[in-house]
Amino acid sequence: MSDTPKSLRVLFCGAVLQNFFDLPSSEIGKVWAATGEMLKGIRDLPGVTVLGTIDDDETMVGTSPNGWPWTFYILADVPCRATAVAACNLFRTIEIGEHRLWKYIRVEARIGRELVIPA
């Protein structure tokens, strides 16, 4: 048996909030730039392997005030819970002018393990 700890399987769920839709069109690009920074930030965290993403903005129009449905998803293997927390923290720390990304997008991380499908 290996002493190497198994990575965690994490589903990061993101929801665009009403504050984004209330922005004047001239300000939206700043949020997209910050969103790109967040996506790269998650991908570039040590030990993170992004397995896939889903963006359902073509069929999910408007806000997710109750947390469902989410606007986008990132499925990743992460080495530990602290790394998942660091990924979520990007929403708190990435600045958009005088605000933070979390004003425009909320995140929830579902943490579990890989579900192995029998051969």
Secondary structure by P-SEA (a helix, b strand, c coil): cccbbbbbbbbbbbbbccccccccccaaaaaaaaaaaaaaaaaacccccccccccccccccccccccccccbbbbbbbccaaaaaaaaacccccccccccccccbbbbbbbbccccccc
